[in-house]
């Protein structure tokens, strides 16, 4: 991955604008920050180095994994009164009720 990021920074064929020193190899995306280009490049390569230890969910940003892990916290679960559906997010329960039970 570091070789690819280095290429995004130094490729002579890439068009660079003000302060955008990293340019994506596959699309017009450009940024001045190495961490942003690294995450962006993973969308093209399919790399998802962050994995949930409770299920098969994977992602390319640790913040997305932290958000996902909330669904596994049992102490804050919202339960559907019509079926066995459970979620850690009240908004998800409301969406479930609307879509599945027409509430």
MOJO-V778718 format. One record per helix or strand. SS is the DSSP state (H for helix, E for strand). FROM is the first residue (numbers start at 1). LEN is the number of residues. Records with the same first field share a line. If there is no record, write none. Layout:
SS = FROM-LEN / FROM-LEN
This chain:
H = 2-9 / 34-12 / 62-11 / 74-3 / 90-12
E = 22-2 / 30-2 / 50-2 / 58-2 / 78-2 / 86-2
